[in-house]
Amino acid sequence: MWILALLFLIGFEALADIFSKEYSLRGSWQYWCLAIGGYIIANAFWLFSIRKGSGLARGAVLFSVASAILAVLIGSIKYHEEIGGVESIGILVGVVAIVLIFWPDLLTLFRG
């Protein structure tokens, strides 16, 4: 259950990041309000996730890495921001970090 809450946290954080970028481009207070609202909703899911078993360390790393990867992808795809070599390596390292965090669960899943 905590994984679902963490996914909602990451999703609302990404949505709030988009609204924040739109605010930075347009200066509209509506985007500012939508961004703040998105961050508040995202953090409500964080509280639920940590209460249901994500753990502070594991949950924070998963959230941070996944949010960073998603922000880079949104920035590059939606806003045509450049991704350099270092950022690309960072995304790869982030994916490896997520796999390693879930490694014991993956082994259990594959072994049956």
C-alpha distances in whole Angstrom, upper triangle without the diagonal:
4,5,5,7,9,10,11,13,15,16,17,19,20,21,23,24,26,27,29,31,32,33,35,37,38,38,36,35,33,31,31,29,27,26,25,23,21,21,20,17,16,16,14,11,12,13,9,8,10,10,7,8,9,13,15,17,15,13,16,18,15,15,19,20,18,19,23,23,22,24,27,26,26,29,31,31,31,33,35,35,36,34,36,36,34,31,31,31,28,26,27,26,23,22,23,21,18,19,20,17,15,18,18,14,17,20,18,17,20,22,20
4,5,5,6,9,10,10,12,14,15,16,18,20,21,22,24,26,26,28,30,31,32,34,36,35,35,33,31,29,29,27,25,24,23,21,19,18,18,15,13,13,12,9,9,10,7,4,7,8,5,6,6,9,12,14,11,9,12,14,12,12,16,17,15,16,20,20,19,22,24,24,25,27,29,29,29,31,33,32,34,31,34,34,32,29,29,29,26,24,25,24,20,20,21,19,15,17,18,15,13,17,17,14,17,19,18,18,21,23,22
4,5,5,6,9,10,10,12,14,15,16,18,20,21,23,24,25,27,29,30,31,33,34,35,34,33,31,28,28,27,25,23,23,22,19,18,19,16,14,14,14,10,10,12,10,7,10,12,9,9,7,11,13,14,11,9,12,13,10,10,14,14,12,14,17,17,17,19,22,21,22,25,26,26,27,29,30,30,31,29,31,31,29,26,26,26,23,21,21,21,17,16,18,16,13,14,16,13,11,15,15,12,14,17,17,15,19,21,20
4,5,5,6,9,10,10,12,14,15,16,18,20,21,23,24,26,27,28,30,32,33,33,32,31,28,26,27,25,22,21,22,20,17,17,17,14,12,14,13,9,11,13,10,8,12,13,10,11,10,14,16,17,14,12,15,16,12,12,16,16,14,15,18,18,17,19,22,21,21,24,26,25,25,28,30,30,31,29,32,32,30,27,27,27,25,22,23,23,20,18,20,19,15,17,19,16,15,18,19,15,17,20,19,18,21,23,22
4,5,5,6,9,10,11,12,14,15,16,18,20,21,22,24,26,26,28,30,31,31,30,28,26,24,24,23,20,19,19,17,14,14,14,11,9,10,9,5,7,9,7,5,9,10,9,10,9,13,14,16,14,10,13,15,12,11,14,16,14,14,18,18,17,19,22,22,21,24,26,26,25,27,30,29,31,29,32,32,30,27,27,28,25,23,24,24,20,20,22,20,16,19,20,17,16,20,20,18,19,23,22,21,24,26,25
4,5,5,6,9,10,10,12,14,15,16,18,20,21,22,24,25,27,29,30,30,29,28,26,24,23,23,20,18,18,17,14,13,14,12,9,10,10,7,6,9,8,6,9,11,10,11,8,11,12,13,11,8,10,11,8,7,11,12,10,11,14,15,14,16,19,19,19,21,24,23,23,25,27,26,28,26,28,29,27,24,24,24,21,19,21,20,16,16,18,16,13,16,17,14,14,18,19,16,18,21,21,20,23,25,25
4,5,5,6,9,10,11,12,14,15,17,18,20,21,23,24,26,27,28,29,28,27,25,23,23,22,19,18,19,17,14,14,15,12,10,12,12,9,10,13,11,9,12,15,13,14,12,15,15,16,14,11,12,13,10,8,12,12,9,10,14,13,12,14,17,16,16,19,21,21,21,23,25,25,26,24,27,27,26,23,23,23,21,18,20,20,16,15,18,16,13,15,18,15,14,18,20,17,18,21,21,20,22,25,25
4,5,5,6,8,10,10,12,14,15,16,18,20,21,22,24,26,27,27,26,25,22,20,20,19,16,15,16,14,11,11,12,9,7,10,10,7,9,12,10,10,13,15,14,15,13,16,17,18,16,13,14,15,13,10,14,15,12,11,15,15,13,15,18,18,17,20,22,21,21,23,25,25,27,26,29,30,28,25,25,26,23,21,23,23,19,19,21,20,17,19,21,19,18,22,23,20,21,25,25,23,26,29,28
4,5,5,6,9,10,10,12,14,15,16,18,20,21,22,24,25,25,24,23,21,19,19,18,15,14,14,13,9,9,10,8,4,7,8,5,6,9,10,9,11,14,14,15,12,14,14,16,14,11,11,13,11,8,11,13,10,9,13,14,12,13,17,17,16,19,21,21,20,22,25,24,26,24,27,28,26,23,24,25,21,19,22,21,18,18,21,19,16,19,21,18,18,22,23,21,22,26,26,24,27,30,29
4,6,5,6,9,10,10,12,14,15,16,18,20,21,23,24,24,24,23,22,19,19,19,16,14,15,14,11,10,12,11,7,10,11,9,9,13,13,11,14,16,16,16,14,16,15,16,14,11,11,12,9,6,9,10,7,6,10,10,8,10,13,13,13,15,18,18,17,19,21,21,22,21,23,25,23,19,20,21,18,16,18,18,14,15,18,16,14,17,19,17,17,20,22,20,21,25,25,24,26,29,29
4,5,5,6,9,10,11,13,14,15,17,18,20,21,23,23,22,22,20,17,18,17,14,13,14,13,9,10,12,10,8,11,12,10,11,15,15,14,16,19,18,19,17,19,19,20,18,15,15,16,13,10,12,13,10,8,12,12,9,11,14,13,12,15,17,16,16,18,20,20,22,21,24,26,25,21,21,23,20,18,20,21,17,17,20,19,16,19,22,20,19,23,25,23,23,27,27,25,27,30,30
4,5,5,6,8,10,10,12,14,15,16,18,20,21,21,20,19,17,14,14,14,11,9,11,9,6,7,9,7,5,9,10,9,11,14,14,14,16,18,19,20,18,20,19,20,19,16,15,17,15,11,13,15,12,10,13,14,11,12,16,15,13,16,19,18,17,18,21,21,24,23,26,28,26,23,24,25,22,20,23,23,20,20,23,22,19,22,24,22,22,26,28,25,26,30,30,28,31,34,33
4,5,5,6,9,10,10,12,14,15,16,18,20,20,19,18,17,14,14,14,11,9,10,10,6,6,9,8,6,8,11,10,10,14,15,14,16,19,19,20,17,19,17,18,18,14,13,15,13,9,10,12,10,7,10,12,10,9,13,14,12,14,17,17,16,17,20,19,21,20,23,25,23,20,21,23,19,18,21,21,17,18,21,20,18,21,23,21,22,25,27,25,26,30,30,29,31,34,34
4,5,5,6,9,10,11,12,14,15,17,18,19,19,19,17,14,14,15,12,10,12,12,9,9,12,12,9,12,15,13,14,17,18,17,19,22,22,22,20,21,20,21,19,16,15,16,14,11,11,12,10,7,9,10,7,7,10,10,8,10,13,13,12,14,16,16,18,18,21,23,22,18,19,21,18,16,19,20,16,17,21,19,18,21,23,21,22,25,28,26,26,30,30,29,31,34,34
4,5,5,6,9,10,11,12,14,15,16,17,16,16,14,11,12,12,9,8,10,10,7,9,12,11,9,13,15,14,15,18,19,18,21,23,23,24,22,24,23,24,22,19,18,19,17,14,15,16,13,11,13,14,10,10,13,13,10,12,15,14,12,14,17,17,20,20,24,26,25,21,22,24,22,19,23,23,20,21,24,23,21,24,27,25,25,28,31,29,29,32,33,31,33,36,36
4,5,5,6,9,10,10,12,14,15,15,14,14,12,9,9,10,7,4,7,8,5,6,9,9,8,11,13,14,14,17,19,19,20,23,24,25,22,24,22,23,23,19,18,19,18,14,15,16,15,11,13,15,12,10,14,15,12,13,16,16,14,15,18,18,21,21,24,26,25,21,23,25,22,20,24,24,21,22,25,24,22,26,28,26,26,30,32,30,31,34,35,33,36,39,38
4,5,5,6,9,10,10,12,14,14,15,15,14,10,10,12,10,7,10,11,8,8,12,13,11,13,16,16,16,19,21,20,22,25,25,26,23,24,22,23,22,19,18,18,17,14,13,15,13,10,11,12,10,7,11,12,9,10,13,14,12,12,15,14,17,17,20,23,22,18,20,22,19,18,21,22,19,20,24,22,21,24,26,25,26,29,32,30,30,34,35,33,35,38,39
4,5,5,6,9,10,11,12,13,13,14,13,9,11,12,10,8,11,12,10,11,15,15,13,16,19,18,19,22,23,23,25,27,28,29,26,27,26,26,25,22,21,21,20,17,16,17,15,12,13,14,11,9,11,11,8,9,12,12,9,10,13,13,16,17,21,23,23,19,20,23,21,19,22,24,21,22,25,25,23,26,29,27,28,31,34,32,32,35,36,35,36,40,40
4,5,5,6,9,10,10,11,10,10,9,5,7,9,6,5,9,10,8,10,13,14,13,16,18,18,19,22,23,23,25,28,29,30,27,29,27,28,27,24,22,23,22,19,19,20,18,15,16,17,14,12,15,15,12,12,15,15,12,12,16,16,20,21,24,27,26,22,24,27,24,22,26,27,24,25,29,28,26,29,31,30,31,34,36,34,35,38,39,37,39,43,42
4,5,5,6,9,10,10,10,10,10,7,6,9,8,5,8,11,10,10,13,15,14,16,19,19,19,22,24,24,25,28,29,30,27,28,26,27,26,23,21,22,22,18,17,19,18,14,15,17,14,11,14,15,12,12,15,16,13,12,16,15,18,19,22,25,24,21,23,25,23,22,25,26,23,25,28,27,26,29,31,30,31,34,36,35,35,39,40,38,40,43,43
4,5,5,6,9,10,11,12,12,9,9,12,11,9,12,14,13,13,17,18,17,19,22,22,22,25,27,26,28,31,31,32,29,30,28,28,28,25,23,23,23,20,18,19,18,15,15,16,14,10,12,13,10,9,12,13,10,9,12,12,15,17,20,23,22,19,21,24,21,20,24,25,23,24,28,27,26,29,31,30,31,34,37,36,36,39,40,39,40,44,44
4,5,5,6,8,8,10,10,6,8,11,10,9,13,14,13,15,18,18,18,21,23,23,24,27,28,28,30,32,33,34,31,33,31,31,31,28,26,27,26,22,22,23,21,18,18,19,16,13,15,16,12,11,14,14,11,10,13,14,17,19,23,26,26,22,24,27,25,24,27,28,26,27,31,30,29,32,34,33,34,37,40,38,38,42,43,41,43,46,46
4,5,5,5,6,7,8,5,6,9,9,8,11,13,13,14,17,18,18,20,22,24,24,26,28,28,30,32,34,35,32,33,31,31,31,28,26,27,27,23,22,24,23,19,19,21,19,16,18,19,15,14,17,18,15,13,17,16,20,22,25,28,27,24,26,29,27,26,29,30,28,29,33,32,31,34,36,34,36,39,41,40,40,43,44,43,45,48,48
4,6,6,8,10,12,9,9,13,13,11,13,16,16,16,19,21,20,22,25,25,25,28,30,30,31,34,35,36,33,33,31,31,32,29,26,27,27,24,22,23,23,19,19,20,18,15,16,18,15,13,16,17,14,12,15,14,18,20,22,26,25,22,25,27,25,24,28,29,27,29,32,31,30,34,35,34,36,39,41,40,40,44,45,44,45,48,49
4,6,9,12,12,10,11,15,14,13,16,18,18,19,22,23,23,25,27,28,28,31,33,32,34,36,38,38,35,36,34,34,34,31,29,30,29,26,24,25,24,21,20,22,19,16,17,18,15,13,15,16,13,10,13,13,17,19,22,26,26,23,25,28,26,25,29,30,28,30,33,33,32,35,37,36,37,40,43,42,42,45,46,45,46,50,50
4,5,9,10,8,10,13,13,13,16,18,18,19,22,23,23,25,27,28,29,32,33,33,35,37,38,39,37,38,36,36,36,33,31,32,31,28,27,28,27,23,23,24,22,19,20,21,17,16,19,19,15,13,16,17,20,23,26,30,29,26,28,31,30,29,32,33,31,33,36,35,35,38,40,39,40,43,45,44,44,47,49,47,48,52,52
4,6,9,8,8,11,12,12,14,16,17,18,20,22,22,24,26,28,28,30,32,33,34,36,38,39,36,37,35,36,36,33,31,32,31,28,27,28,27,24,24,25,23,20,22,23,19,18,21,21,18,16,19,19,23,25,28,31,30,28,30,33,30,30,34,34,32,34,37,36,35,39,40,39,40,43,46,44,45,48,49,48,50,53,53
4,5,6,7,9,10,11,13,15,16,17,19,20,21,23,25,26,27,29,31,32,34,35,37,38,36,37,35,36,36,33,31,32,32,28,27,29,28,24,25,26,24,21,23,24,20,19,22,22,19,17,21,21,25,27,30,33,33,30,32,35,32,31,35,36,33,35,38,37,36,39,41,39,40,44,46,44,45,48,49,47,49,53,52
4,5,5,6,9,10,11,12,14,15,16,18,20,21,23,25,26,27,29,30,32,33,35,36,34,35,33,35,35,32,30,32,31,27,27,29,28,24,25,27,24,22,24,25,22,21,24,24,21,20,24,24,27,29,32,35,34,31,33,36,33,32,36,36,33,35,38,37,36,39,41,39,40,43,45,44,44,48,48,47,49,52,52
4,5,5,6,9,10,10,12,14,15,16,18,20,21,23,24,26,27,29,30,32,33,35,33,34,33,34,34,31,29,31,30,26,26,28,27,23,24,26,23,21,24,24,20,20,24,23,20,19,23,24,27,29,32,35,34,31,33,35,33,31,35,36,33,34,37,36,34,38,40,38,38,42,44,42,42,46,46,45,47,50,50
4,5,5,6,9,10,10,12,14,15,16,18,20,21,22,24,26,27,28,30,31,33,31,32,30,31,31,28,26,28,27,23,23,25,23,20,21,22,19,17,20,20,17,17,20,20,16,16,20,20,24,25,28,31,31,27,29,32,29,28,31,32,29,30,34,33,31,34,36,35,35,39,41,39,39,43,44,42,44,47,47
4,6,5,6,9,10,11,12,14,15,17,19,20,21,23,25,26,27,29,31,32,30,31,29,30,30,27,25,27,26,22,22,24,23,19,21,23,20,18,20,21,18,18,21,22,19,18,21,21,24,26,29,32,30,27,29,32,29,28,31,32,29,30,34,32,31,34,36,34,35,39,41,39,40,43,44,42,45,48,47
4,5,5,6,8,10,11,12,14,15,17,19,20,21,23,24,26,27,29,31,29,30,28,30,30,27,25,27,26,23,23,25,24,20,22,24,21,19,23,23,20,20,24,24,21,21,24,24,27,29,32,34,33,30,32,34,31,30,33,33,30,32,35,33,32,35,37,34,35,39,41,39,40,43,43,42,44,47,47
4,6,5,6,9,10,10,12,14,15,17,18,20,21,22,24,26,27,29,27,28,27,29,28,25,24,25,24,21,21,23,21,18,20,22,19,17,20,21,17,18,22,21,18,18,22,22,26,27,30,32,31,28,30,32,29,27,31,31,28,29,32,31,29,32,34,32,33,36,38,36,37,40,41,39,41,44,44
4,5,5,6,9,10,10,12,14,16,16,19,20,21,23,25,26,27,25,26,24,26,26,22,21,22,22,18,18,20,19,15,17,19,16,14,17,18,15,16,19,19,17,17,20,20,23,24,27,29,28,25,27,29,26,24,28,28,25,26,29,28,26,30,32,29,30,34,36,34,35,38,39,37,40,43,42
4,5,5,6,9,10,11,13,15,15,17,19,20,21,23,25,26,24,25,23,25,25,22,20,22,22,18,18,21,20,16,18,21,18,17,20,21,18,19,23,23,20,20,24,23,26,27,29,32,30,27,29,31,27,26,30,30,26,28,31,29,27,31,32,30,31,34,36,34,35,39,39,38,41,43,43
4,5,5,6,9,10,11,13,14,16,17,19,20,22,23,25,23,25,23,25,25,22,21,23,22,18,19,22,20,17,20,22,19,18,21,22,19,20,24,24,21,22,25,25,28,28,31,34,32,29,30,32,29,27,31,31,27,28,31,29,27,31,32,30,30,34,35,33,35,38,38,37,39,42,41
4,5,5,6,9,10,11,12,14,16,16,18,20,21,23,21,23,21,23,23,19,18,20,19,15,16,19,17,14,16,18,15,14,18,19,16,18,21,21,18,19,23,22,25,25,28,31,29,26,27,29,26,24,27,27,24,25,28,26,24,27,29,27,27,31,32,30,31,35,35,33,36,39,38
4,6,5,6,9,10,10,12,14,15,16,18,20,21,19,20,18,20,20,17,15,18,17,13,14,17,16,12,15,17,15,14,18,19,17,18,21,22,20,20,23,22,25,25,28,30,28,24,26,27,24,23,26,26,22,24,26,24,23,26,27,25,26,29,31,29,30,34,34,33,36,38,38
4,5,5,6,9,10,11,13,14,16,17,19,20,19,20,18,21,21,17,16,19,19,15,16,19,18,15,18,21,18,18,21,22,20,22,25,25,23,24,27,26,29,29,31,33,31,28,30,31,27,26,29,29,25,26,29,27,25,28,29,26,27,31,32,30,32,35,35,34,37,39,39
4,5,5,7,9,10,11,13,15,16,17,19,18,19,18,21,20,17,16,19,18,15,17,19,17,15,18,20,18,18,21,22,20,22,25,25,23,24,27,27,29,29,32,33,32,28,29,31,27,26,28,28,24,25,28,26,23,27,28,25,25,29,30,28,30,33,33,31,34,37,36
4,5,5,6,9,10,11,13,14,15,17,15,17,16,18,17,13,13,16,14,11,13,15,14,11,15,17,15,15,18,19,17,19,22,22,21,22,25,24,27,26,29,30,28,25,26,27,24,22,25,24,21,22,24,22,20,23,24,22,22,26,27,25,26,30,30,29,31,34,33
4,5,5,6,9,10,10,12,14,16,14,15,13,16,16,12,12,15,14,11,13,16,15,13,16,18,17,17,20,21,20,22,25,25,24,25,28,27,29,28,30,31,29,26,28,28,25,23,26,25,21,23,25,22,20,24,25,22,22,26,27,25,27,30,30,29,32,35,34
4,5,5,6,9,10,11,13,15,14,15,15,18,17,14,14,17,16,13,16,19,17,16,19,21,20,20,23,24,23,25,28,28,26,28,31,30,32,31,33,35,33,29,31,31,28,26,29,28,24,25,27,25,22,25,26,23,23,27,28,26,28,31,30,29,33,35,34
4,5,5,6,9,10,10,12,11,13,13,16,15,11,12,15,14,11,14,17,15,14,18,19,17,18,22,22,21,24,26,26,25,27,30,29,31,29,32,33,31,28,29,29,26,24,26,25,22,22,24,22,19,22,23,20,20,24,24,22,24,27,27,26,29,31,30
4,5,5,6,8,10,11,9,10,10,12,12,8,9,12,11,9,12,15,14,13,16,18,17,18,21,22,21,23,26,26,26,27,29,28,30,28,31,31,29,26,27,27,24,22,25,23,20,21,22,20,17,20,21,18,18,22,23,21,23,26,26,25,28,31,30
4,5,5,6,9,10,10,11,10,13,14,10,11,15,14,12,15,18,17,16,20,22,21,21,25,26,25,27,30,30,29,31,33,32,34,32,34,35,32,29,31,31,27,26,28,27,23,24,26,23,20,23,24,20,21,24,24,23,25,28,27,27,30,32,31
4,6,5,6,9,9,11,12,15,14,11,13,16,15,13,17,19,18,18,21,22,21,23,26,26,26,28,31,31,30,32,34,33,35,33,35,36,34,31,32,32,28,27,28,27,24,24,26,23,20,23,23,20,20,23,23,21,23,26,25,25,28,30,29
4,5,5,6,6,8,9,12,11,8,10,13,11,11,14,16,15,15,19,20,19,21,24,24,24,26,29,29,29,30,32,31,33,31,33,33,31,28,29,29,25,24,25,24,20,21,22,19,17,19,20,16,16,20,19,17,20,23,22,22,25,27,26
4,5,5,5,5,6,10,9,7,9,12,12,11,14,16,16,17,19,21,21,22,25,26,26,28,30,31,31,32,34,33,34,32,34,34,31,29,30,29,26,25,26,24,21,21,22,19,17,20,20,16,16,20,19,18,21,23,22,23,26,28,27
4,6,7,8,9,13,13,11,13,16,15,15,18,20,20,20,23,25,24,26,29,29,29,31,34,34,34,35,37,36,38,36,37,38,35,32,33,33,29,28,29,28,24,25,26,23,20,23,22,19,19,22,21,20,23,25,24,24,27,29,28
4,6,8,11,14,13,11,14,16,15,15,18,20,19,20,23,24,24,26,29,29,29,31,34,34,34,35,37,36,38,36,37,37,35,32,33,32,29,28,29,27,24,24,25,22,19,21,21,17,17,20,19,17,20,22,20,21,24,25,24
4,5,9,11,10,9,12,14,13,14,17,18,18,19,22,23,23,25,28,28,29,31,33,33,34,35,37,36,37,34,36,36,33,31,31,30,27,26,26,25,22,22,22,19,17,18,18,14,14,17,16,14,17,19,18,19,22,23,22
4,7,8,6,5,9,10,9,10,13,15,14,16,18,20,20,22,24,25,25,28,30,30,31,32,34,32,33,31,32,32,29,27,27,26,23,22,23,21,18,18,19,16,13,15,15,11,12,15,14,13,16,18,18,18,21,23,22
4,6,6,6,8,10,10,11,14,15,16,17,19,21,22,23,25,26,27,29,31,32,32,34,35,33,34,32,33,32,30,27,28,27,24,23,24,22,19,19,20,16,15,17,16,12,13,16,15,15,18,20,20,21,24,25,25
4,6,5,6,8,10,10,12,14,15,16,18,20,21,22,24,25,26,27,30,31,31,32,34,32,32,30,31,31,28,26,27,26,22,22,23,21,18,19,20,16,15,18,17,13,15,18,18,18,20,23,23,23,26,28,28
4,6,5,6,9,10,11,12,14,15,16,18,20,21,23,24,25,27,29,30,31,31,33,30,31,28,29,28,25,23,24,23,20,20,20,18,15,17,17,13,13,15,14,10,13,16,16,16,19,21,21,22,25,26,27
4,6,5,6,9,10,11,12,14,15,17,18,20,21,23,24,26,27,28,29,30,31,30,30,27,28,27,24,23,23,22,19,18,18,16,13,14,14,11,10,12,11,7,9,12,13,13,15,17,18,19,21,23,24
4,6,5,6,8,10,11,12,14,15,16,18,20,21,22,24,26,26,27,28,30,28,29,26,28,27,25,22,23,22,19,18,19,17,14,15,16,12,11,14,13,10,11,15,15,15,17,19,20,20,23,25,25
4,6,5,6,8,10,10,12,14,15,16,18,20,21,22,24,25,26,26,28,26,27,24,25,25,23,20,21,21,17,17,18,16,13,15,16,12,11,15,14,11,14,17,18,18,20,22,23,23,26,28,28
4,5,5,6,8,10,10,12,14,15,16,18,20,21,22,24,25,26,27,25,25,22,23,22,20,18,19,17,14,14,15,12,10,11,12,9,8,12,11,9,11,14,16,16,17,20,21,22,24,26,27
4,6,5,6,8,10,11,12,14,15,16,18,20,21,22,23,24,25,24,24,21,23,23,20,18,18,17,14,13,14,12,9,10,11,8,6,10,11,8,10,13,15,14,15,18,19,19,21,24,24
4,6,5,6,8,10,10,12,14,15,16,18,20,21,21,22,24,22,23,21,23,23,21,18,19,18,15,14,16,14,11,12,14,11,10,13,14,12,13,17,18,17,19,22,23,22,24,27,27
4,6,5,6,9,10,10,12,14,15,16,18,20,20,21,22,20,21,18,20,20,18,15,16,16,12,12,14,13,9,12,13,11,10,14,15,13,15,18,20,20,21,24,25,25,26,29,30
4,5,5,6,9,10,11,12,14,15,17,18,20,20,21,19,19,16,18,17,15,12,13,13,9,8,10,9,6,8,10,8,7,11,12,11,13,16,19,18,18,21,23,23,24,27,28
4,5,5,6,9,10,11,12,14,15,16,17,19,20,18,19,16,18,19,17,14,14,14,11,9,11,11,7,8,11,10,8,11,13,12,13,16,19,18,18,21,23,22,23,26,27
4,5,5,6,9,10,10,12,14,15,16,16,18,16,18,16,18,19,17,14,15,16,13,11,14,14,10,11,14,13,12,15,17,15,17,20,22,21,21,25,26,25,27,30,30
4,5,5,6,9,10,10,12,14,15,15,16,14,15,13,15,16,13,10,12,13,9,8,11,11,8,11,14,12,12,15,17,16,18,20,23,23,23,26,28,27,28,31,32
4,6,5,6,9,10,11,12,14,15,15,14,14,11,13,14,13,9,10,11,8,6,9,10,7,8,12,12,11,14,16,16,17,19,22,22,21,24,26,25,26,29,30
4,5,5,6,8,10,10,11,13,14,13,14,13,16,17,16,12,12,14,12,9,12,14,11,11,15,15,13,16,18,18,19,21,24,23,22,26,27,26,27,30,31
4,5,5,6,8,10,10,11,12,11,12,11,14,16,15,11,13,15,12,10,14,15,12,14,17,17,16,19,21,20,22,24,27,26,26,29,31,29,31,34,35
4,6,5,6,8,10,10,10,8,9,8,11,13,12,8,9,12,10,8,12,13,12,13,16,16,16,19,21,21,22,24,28,27,26,29,31,30,31,34,35
4,5,5,6,8,9,10,9,10,9,12,14,14,10,10,13,12,9,12,15,13,13,17,17,16,19,21,22,22,24,28,27,25,29,31,29,30,33,34
4,5,5,5,7,9,9,11,11,15,17,17,13,14,17,15,13,16,18,16,16,20,20,19,21,24,24,24,27,30,29,28,31,33,31,32,36,36
4,6,6,5,6,5,8,9,12,15,15,12,13,16,15,13,17,18,17,18,21,21,21,23,26,26,27,29,32,31,30,34,36,34,35,38,39
4,6,6,5,4,6,7,10,13,14,11,11,15,14,12,15,18,17,17,21,22,21,23,26,26,27,29,33,32,30,34,36,34,34,38,39
4,6,5,7,9,10,14,16,17,14,14,17,17,14,17,20,18,18,22,23,22,24,27,27,27,30,33,32,30,33,35,33,34,37,38
4,6,8,11,13,16,19,20,17,17,20,19,17,20,23,21,21,25,25,24,26,29,29,29,32,35,33,32,36,37,35,36,40,40
4,6,9,11,15,18,19,16,17,20,19,18,21,23,21,22,26,26,26,28,31,30,31,34,37,36,35,38,40,38,39,42,43
4,6,9,12,16,17,14,15,19,18,17,20,22,21,22,25,26,26,28,30,31,32,34,37,36,35,38,40,38,39,42,43
4,7,10,13,14,11,13,16,16,15,18,20,19,20,23,24,24,27,29,29,30,32,36,35,34,37,39,38,38,42,43
4,6,10,11,9,10,14,14,14,16,18,18,20,22,23,24,26,28,29,30,32,35,35,33,36,39,37,38,41,43
4,7,8,6,7,10,10,10,13,15,15,16,19,20,21,22,24,25,27,28,32,32,30,33,36,34,34,38,39
4,6,5,6,9,10,11,13,14,15,17,19,20,21,23,25,26,28,29,32,33,31,34,36,35,35,39,40
4,5,5,6,9,10,11,12,14,16,17,18,20,21,23,24,26,27,31,31,29,32,35,34,34,37,39
4,5,5,6,9,10,10,12,14,15,16,18,20,21,22,25,25,29,30,28,31,33,33,33,36,38
4,5,5,6,9,10,10,12,14,15,17,19,20,21,23,24,28,28,27,29,32,31,31,35,36
4,5,5,6,9,10,11,13,14,16,17,19,20,22,23,26,27,25,27,30,29,29,32,34
4,5,5,6,9,10,11,12,14,15,16,18,20,21,24,25,24,26,29,28,28,31,33
4,5,5,6,9,10,10,12,14,15,16,19,20,23,24,23,25,28,27,28,30,32
4,5,5,6,9,10,11,13,14,15,17,18,22,22,21,23,26,25,25,28,30
4,5,5,6,9,10,11,12,14,16,16,20,20,19,21,24,23,23,26,28
4,5,5,6,9,10,10,12,14,15,18,19,18,20,23,23,23,26,28
4,5,5,6,9,10,11,13,14,17,18,17,20,22,22,22,25,27
4,5,5,6,9,10,11,12,16,16,14,17,20,19,19,22,24
4,5,5,6,9,10,10,14,15,13,15,18,18,18,21,23
4,5,5,6,9,10,13,14,13,16,18,18,19,21,23
4,5,5,6,8,12,12,11,14,16,16,17,20,21
4,6,5,6,9,10,8,11,13,13,14,16,18
4,5,5,8,10,9,11,13,14,15,17,19
4,6,8,9,10,12,13,14,16,17,19
4,6,5,6,9,10,10,12,14,15
4,5,5,6,9,10,11,12,14
4,5,5,6,9,10,11,12
4,5,5,6,9,10,11
4,5,5,6,9,10
4,5,5,6,8
4,6,5,6
4,6,5
4,5
4
